[in-house]
Amino acid sequence: MDQTIYVIDANVILEMTLAQERADESIAFFNWITDEDIPVVITAFSLYASEIIATARRAYENLEKFLKKMKEINGLTIYHTAIDEEIEIAKLARTTNLDFDDALQYFVAKKLDATLVSFDSHFDNTDLKRVEPRDVLPAISSQ
């Protein structure tokens, strides 16, 4: 069993909930982490941002399916940042040249010694290990 902890960026959630180009890859990833009890972390910020964006785009049904799926993930942790952490994140945003939400993902992944799952290549300019869902899925990594 894979013992890596994955921090899931909001863009992976949004691919699914907004039925975008890589939705199938994101769905496969969430099915995999559910079936295999893979430990994953989603920041409260990413969860709320995804909910706001999905409802603004009227993707209510897909959002509801996603939230129900989240209840099935045994290895899921929702990470809530404290104010002191947000101060550190604001500093990181400046020093890493990331916007606040990306700096937050960076901070949490580094703090938990986790791998970030994201479609956002901005992280590639940092010392953080980033993978896309297909990079960790055995069934589709060779496609």
N, C-alpha and C positions, 0 to 999 in steps of 0.2 A: 504494500500500500504506500502511496506517495505521501510523505510527511511534510512536504512543502506547504507553507501557509500562503494563500493567495489573497491579495487585496484587489478587489474588483472595482475598476473605475466606472464612473457613471456612463461613459460612452458605450460600454459593453451592454449595460442595461437598456440604454436608449435604442441601440440597434434592434433589440427585440421588441420593445414596447412601441416603437414607431415603425416597425416592419421595414427597416432599411435594408440596404444591399447585403450586409453581413449578418442579418437576423438569424439565419439557419445556423451559422457558426456559433453565435451567442447562445442559442437555444441548446445546441449540442453540448456546449460547455456547461450550462446550468444543469442539464440532465446528467452529465458525467459527475459533477460534484455532488449531486443529490444521490445518485446510485452508489457512488464509491465512498461516501462520507468524507469527502475532502474538506479540510479546514479552510474556510474562507472568511474574509472580513469585508464588509461594506461599510463605509463611513456613513454616519447619519446624514451628513451633508450630501453625499452622492445619492442616497436614497430619496431625500426630500427634493433635491434638484431634479431627479428623474421623474418623480411624481408630478412636480410642478410643470415640467416641460411636456410630459405625456398628456396631462389634462388640458394644458393650453392648446395642444394640437388635437384634442378630442379623441385621444387613443385610449378611451376609458376601458374598453373590453380587454385590450392587450395588457394594460396596466393591472387590471384586476387579476388576469391570469398570472402575471409575473408575481404579484404579491401572494397569491395562493401558492405558487411554486416555492417562494421563499419560506413559507411555513413548513415545507417538506425537507428543507436542507438542515440536517442534523448538525453539521459542522459550521453553521453560520454564526458569526458574531457581528453585531452592529456596534461600530466604534463611535462613541460620543466624545468629542474633544472638550477639554476643559479650557477655561479662559487663558491660563498660563501656556497651554499648548498652542492656542490660537495666536498668542503673541509670538511664540517661536515660529509658527507657520508664516506669519506676516514678515518676519525677518528672513525666513527661507525664500519667500517669494522674491525678495529683493536680491539675495545673494545667488540664487539659482536661475534667476531670470524666468521663473515660471509665474503664471497668474496664481491667485490665491487658491482656487480649487485644485489646481495641479500640485501646488506646494503642499496642500493638505494631504493629498494621496501620497506624495513623496515622503512626507513626515511620518505618516502612519506605517507605510511599508518599511521605512528604515527603522522605526522604533520597534516593530514586531519582527524584524529580520525576515521580511516576507518578500515574495515576488509579486510585482504589480502586473495585473492583467488589464491591458489597455490597448486601444487602437491608436492612441495619441503618440506620435513620434517625438513630441517635445521632450519626453523623458529620456530619449536616446542621447541627449546632450548633457546628461547628468551621470552620476556614478550608480544610479539605481538600475537594477535588472528589471526589464520590462519584457513581457511576452504577450502575444496575442492568443486568443482562445485556441486557435488551430495549432499553435506551437506545443500545447500540452495535451491535446486530444489524440490518442493513439489511432483512432479510426479515421481521422481526416488529416493528420499531420503529413501524410505522404501524398496528399492530393495537390 
